[in-house]
């Protein structure tokens, strides 16, 4: 594996030293690992396909996504259904 990286460094490094190439390769791998780690850590927050409550929903829920918090501080709830209501 290390030999393949050395061969790539020799082929691609026309004006860059091997040390600089390996440093850039390491930084690229670190960035890629950070992106993958971010998706794994925060992937549950970025869910696609949530429905938005329509205009015929209860006033607390109109225009919000299904599952959004609603209600008042005394009676908190979340928007469910279609049309949405605060439960």
C-alpha angles and dihedrals in degrees: 000000000000090000091055090052089049091051091049090049091052094047097046100036105086096147100005126086121236090248092055091046093051090047091054091045090052093050090049091051090049092052092048091050090050092052092049090046090051092052091049094046099043103022094110091062094057103063120157127213102042112154121237117225112248131233090264090064127103111287093251092057105035110124095005128112121261108268095029117139114260142163129059131305089260094049109027120180143142135256115261137167134020111297085032125235131185110253 
